Amino acid sequence: MNTFTVDRRQKQLRVALLAFAVLLTLQSIWIIVPELIRPSPLAFPRDARSLPISPSERNRAGWAAKLALMRGDLWAEAAIAQSPELIWDVESRKAAQSADQAEVARATAEKAATLSPYDSRVWLFLASLDCLLHREVSGTLKMSYYTGSSEIVLMPLRLLVATCSDAINDAELQTLVASEIRLIITHEQNLKPLILAAYQDAPPSGKRFIETVIGDLDPGLLATIRVNKRTE
C-alpha cells in the first residue's frame, strides 16, 4: 500500500469522525436546549382551583416543544400549559373563551397525541375540549382509559367528562367508567366526593348510570346522592 493511499484513507477517516462529531453535537443541542428552556414539569391540573400557569411558563413550554420537534412529552406539556383553564371549563359548562383559543389548544394536543399516543393526559385534554365544544367524546375518552386507566390524578376530570354527554351510553365506555368508579369506592375512598360531583353535573343518562354502578357497591353513597337529588 503506497503512501498516497494511506493518506487518502486517513483523510476519509478524519472526515467521517468530524461528521460524527458534528452530528453528536447537534443531537446534544437538540436534547439539552429544550430542557434548559422548558419550565418545571407541569402536573396535570387536579381541579379547577389548581394554580394557574404564568405566561412565562406557557411561552417556555411552547418554545421547548417547537425546538424539540418530535418530543411528544414536551408537546403534551405545551398543550396543557397553553390553555389549562379550558380543561376544567367542562365542569361549569362554560363556552370556551374563544373558538380560536380552543382550536389552537386542540391542534397542539393532537400533535402531542400523534407523537406520544401513550400519554393519557393528552387524550383526556382532547376529550375535555370535545365535551366543551359539544363534539363526539367517546373516542378520545376511551383512549385516555386505555393508556392510563389507573392514573389517579386523571380521575376527577375523567369522571366529569365521561358523564357530561350522551357518550356514557356507549357500552364499552360504560365498562371503563364503571371500573373506575369501583376502583374509587374500593381503594381510593378519599375520591368518593368526585362521584357525587360527577353525578350533580351529569345529564339524566349519566345520573342513571352512576346510580346503577354504585347501587350494590356503596348503598350509603347512593343514599347521599339521592338525598342531594331531592334537594336540587
C-alpha positions as CSV (number, residue, x, y, z in Angstrom):
1,M,0.0,0.0,0.0
2,N,1.6,3.3,-1.1
3,T,1.8,6.5,0.9
4,F,-0.9,8.2,-1.2
5,T,-3.5,5.5,-0.4
6,V,-2.7,5.7,3.3
7,D,-3.0,9.5,3.3
8,R,-6.4,9.3,1.5
9,R,-7.8,6.8,3.9
10,Q,-6.6,8.8,6.9
11,K,-8.3,11.9,5.4
12,Q,-11.5,9.9,4.8
13,L,-11.4,8.7,8.4
14,R,-10.9,12.2,9.7
15,V,-13.8,13.5,7.6
16,A,-16.0,10.7,8.9
17,L,-15.0,11.4,12.5
18,L,-15.6,15.1,12.0
19,A,-19.1,14.4,10.6
20,F,-19.9,12.1,13.5
21,A,-18.8,14.8,16.0
22,V,-20.9,17.4,14.3
23,L,-24.0,15.1,14.4
24,L,-23.3,14.3,18.0
25,T,-23.0,18.0,18.8
26,L,-26.3,18.8,17.0
27,Q,-28.1,15.9,18.8
28,S,-26.8,17.2,22.2
29,I,-28.0,20.7,21.4
30,W,-31.4,19.2,20.3
31,I,-31.7,17.4,23.6
32,I,-30.2,19.9,26.0
33,V,-31.6,23.3,24.8
34,P,-35.3,22.3,25.2
35,E,-34.6,21.0,28.7
36,L,-33.0,24.3,29.6
37,I,-35.9,26.3,28.2
38,R,-38.9,24.2,29.5
39,P,-40.5,25.2,32.8
40,S,-40.6,22.8,35.7
41,P,-42.5,19.7,34.8
42,L,-46.2,20.6,34.7
43,A,-48.6,18.5,36.6
44,F,-52.0,17.8,35.2
45,P,-54.4,20.1,37.0
46,R,-56.4,18.1,39.6
47,D,-59.3,20.5,39.7
48,A,-60.4,24.0,38.6
49,R,-58.6,25.6,41.6
50,S,-55.2,24.4,40.5
51,L,-52.5,27.0,40.4
52,P,-52.6,29.0,37.1
53,I,-49.7,28.7,34.7
54,S,-47.9,32.0,34.1
55,P,-47.5,33.5,30.6
56,S,-43.7,32.9,31.0
57,E,-44.2,29.2,31.7
58,R,-46.7,29.0,28.8
59,N,-44.2,30.5,26.4
60,R,-41.3,28.4,27.6
61,A,-43.3,25.2,27.3
62,G,-44.3,26.2,23.7
63,W,-40.7,27.0,22.7
64,A,-39.3,23.9,24.2
65,A,-41.8,21.7,22.2
66,K,-41.1,23.6,19.0
67,L,-37.3,23.2,19.4
68,A,-37.5,19.6,20.3
69,L,-39.7,19.0,17.2
70,M,-40.7,15.3,17.9
71,R,-40.7,15.0,21.6
72,G,-44.3,14.2,22.5
73,D,-43.8,14.8,26.2
74,L,-42.9,18.4,25.6
75,W,-45.8,18.9,23.2
76,A,-48.1,17.4,25.9
77,E,-46.8,20.0,28.4
78,A,-47.2,22.7,25.8
79,A,-50.8,21.7,25.3
80,I,-51.6,21.7,29.0
81,A,-49.8,25.0,29.6
82,Q,-51.4,26.7,26.6
83,S,-54.9,26.6,27.9
84,P,-55.2,25.0,31.3
85,E,-58.5,26.9,32.0
86,L,-60.1,25.1,29.1
87,I,-59.6,21.7,30.7
88,W,-61.9,22.4,33.6
89,D,-64.4,24.6,31.8
90,V,-66.3,21.4,31.2
91,E,-67.2,21.4,34.9
92,S,-69.1,24.7,34.7
93,R,-70.3,24.1,31.1
94,K,-68.8,27.5,30.1
95,A,-68.2,28.0,26.4
96,A,-64.5,28.4,25.5
97,Q,-63.3,32.0,25.8
98,S,-62.9,31.9,22.0
99,A,-63.2,29.3,19.3
100,D,-59.8,30.2,18.1
101,Q,-58.3,29.5,21.6
102,A,-60.0,26.1,21.7
103,E,-58.8,25.2,18.2
104,V,-55.2,26.2,18.9
105,A,-55.2,24.2,22.1
106,R,-56.7,21.2,20.3
107,A,-54.2,21.4,17.5
108,T,-51.3,21.3,20.0
109,A,-52.9,18.4,21.8
110,E,-53.4,16.5,18.6
111,K,-49.8,16.9,17.7
112,A,-48.8,15.6,21.2
113,A,-51.2,12.7,20.8
114,T,-49.6,11.8,17.4
115,L,-46.1,11.9,18.9
116,S,-47.0,10.3,22.3
117,P,-50.1,8.2,21.8
118,Y,-49.4,6.5,25.1
119,D,-49.9,9.8,27.1
120,S,-53.3,9.6,28.7
121,R,-53.2,13.2,29.8
122,V,-53.3,14.3,26.2
123,W,-56.3,12.1,25.3
124,L,-58.2,13.4,28.4
125,F,-57.4,17.0,27.4
126,L,-58.8,16.3,23.9
127,A,-61.9,14.7,25.4
128,S,-62.4,17.7,27.7
129,L,-62.3,20.1,24.7
130,D,-64.6,17.8,22.8
131,C,-67.2,17.8,25.6
132,L,-66.9,21.6,26.0
133,L,-67.4,22.1,22.3
134,H,-70.3,19.6,22.1
135,R,-68.3,17.2,19.9
136,E,-68.0,13.4,19.9
137,V,-66.3,12.5,23.2
138,S,-66.2,8.7,23.4
139,G,-63.2,8.1,21.1
140,T,-60.7,10.3,22.9
141,L,-62.0,9.4,26.3
142,K,-61.6,5.7,25.6
143,M,-58.0,6.3,24.6
144,S,-57.5,8.1,28.0
145,Y,-58.7,5.0,29.8
146,Y,-56.7,2.6,27.6
147,T,-53.5,4.4,28.2
148,G,-53.9,5.3,31.8
149,S,-56.8,3.6,33.5
150,S,-55.3,3.7,37.0
151,E,-53.8,7.2,36.9
152,I,-55.4,8.7,40.0
153,V,-54.7,12.3,39.0
154,L,-56.9,12.0,35.9
155,M,-59.9,10.5,37.7
156,P,-61.6,13.8,38.8
157,L,-61.8,15.2,35.3
158,R,-62.3,11.9,33.6
159,L,-65.5,11.2,35.5
160,L,-66.8,14.6,34.7
161,V,-66.1,14.2,31.0
162,A,-67.5,10.7,30.9
163,T,-70.8,11.8,32.2
164,C,-71.0,15.2,30.5
165,S,-72.9,14.0,27.5
166,D,-74.6,11.0,25.9
167,A,-71.2,9.4,25.4
168,I,-72.0,7.4,28.6
169,N,-74.5,5.4,26.6
170,D,-71.6,3.8,24.8
171,A,-71.4,0.2,26.1
172,E,-67.6,0.0,26.0
173,L,-67.2,3.3,27.7
174,Q,-69.7,2.2,30.4
175,T,-67.5,-0.7,31.3
176,L,-64.4,1.6,31.6
177,V,-66.2,4.2,33.7
178,A,-67.8,1.6,35.9
179,S,-64.4,0.0,36.6
180,E,-63.0,3.4,37.6
181,I,-65.9,4.1,39.9
182,R,-65.4,0.7,41.6
183,L,-61.7,1.4,42.0
184,I,-62.6,4.7,43.7
185,I,-65.1,3.1,46.1
186,T,-62.9,0.1,47.0
187,H,-59.4,1.6,47.0
188,E,-59.5,5.3,46.8
189,Q,-62.3,6.3,49.1
190,N,-61.0,9.8,49.6
191,L,-62.0,10.4,46.0
192,K,-65.6,9.4,46.6
193,P,-66.8,13.1,46.5
194,L,-65.7,13.0,42.8
195,I,-68.6,10.6,42.1
196,L,-71.0,13.0,43.8
197,A,-69.6,15.9,41.8
198,A,-69.9,14.0,38.5
199,Y,-73.4,13.0,39.4
200,Q,-74.5,16.5,40.0
201,D,-73.2,17.7,36.7
202,A,-74.4,14.7,34.7
203,P,-77.4,14.6,32.3
204,P,-80.2,12.1,33.2
205,S,-78.5,9.2,31.4
206,G,-75.3,9.8,33.3
207,K,-77.2,10.0,36.6
208,R,-79.0,6.7,36.0
209,F,-75.7,5.1,35.1
210,I,-73.9,6.2,38.3
211,E,-76.9,5.1,40.4
212,T,-76.7,1.7,38.8
213,V,-73.0,1.2,39.3
214,I,-72.8,2.3,43.0
215,G,-76.1,0.7,44.0
216,D,-74.6,-2.6,45.3
217,L,-71.1,-1.2,45.9
218,D,-71.9,1.6,48.3
219,P,-75.5,1.9,49.4
220,G,-74.5,4.8,51.7
221,L,-73.2,6.9,48.8
222,L,-76.2,6.0,46.8
223,A,-78.5,7.3,49.6
224,T,-76.4,10.5,49.8
225,I,-76.7,11.0,46.1
226,R,-80.5,10.5,46.2
227,V,-80.9,13.0,49.1
228,N,-78.9,15.6,47.2
229,K,-81.0,14.8,44.1
230,R,-84.3,15.5,46.0
231,T,-82.9,18.9,47.3
232,E,-81.9,20.1,43.9
